[in-house]
Amino acid sequence: MTEENTTAPSGDTPPDHLSIDPRSEHFDAEKLQRGVGIKFKDRVRTDIEEYCISEGWVRVQAGKTVDRKGRPLTIKLKGPVEAWYEDQGDNPPVAKAD
C-alpha cells in the first residue's frame, strides 16, 4: 500500500488579500465564514479588518475613531503576515509570503 499525501491542496489556504468590509473588492463572505486566523509579527491577532500577505501588511481599527460616515478609521501596519482557515483543525496549511 502507498501512503496518501497528507498535505492540503494549495486551494485550501486563504487568499492573498481579504477584507471584512462588504464594500471592498477583496470581500468574500464564503471564505470569511470558514474563519480565517491571522498571525502578524509572530502574534495571533483577532482585530484584523483587511490583510495582504504578499505585500506584508494588515489594517486594524484605530481605536474608537470613526469617519464622517460613521465607519471606523483603520491604520495600515507593515510586517510578516500568515493566514489559515480555522475550520481545518490543529495543524492547518498556512499561507505566508516566501
URPE-V964417 format. One line per field, one symbol per residue. burial: b if it has 9 or more other C-alpha atoms within 8 Angstrom, else e. Layout:
burial=???
This chain:
burial=eeeeeeeeeeeebbebbbbbeeeeeebbeebbebbbbbbbeeeebeebbbbbbeebbbbbbbeeebeeeeebbbeeeeebbbbbbbeeeeebbebbbe
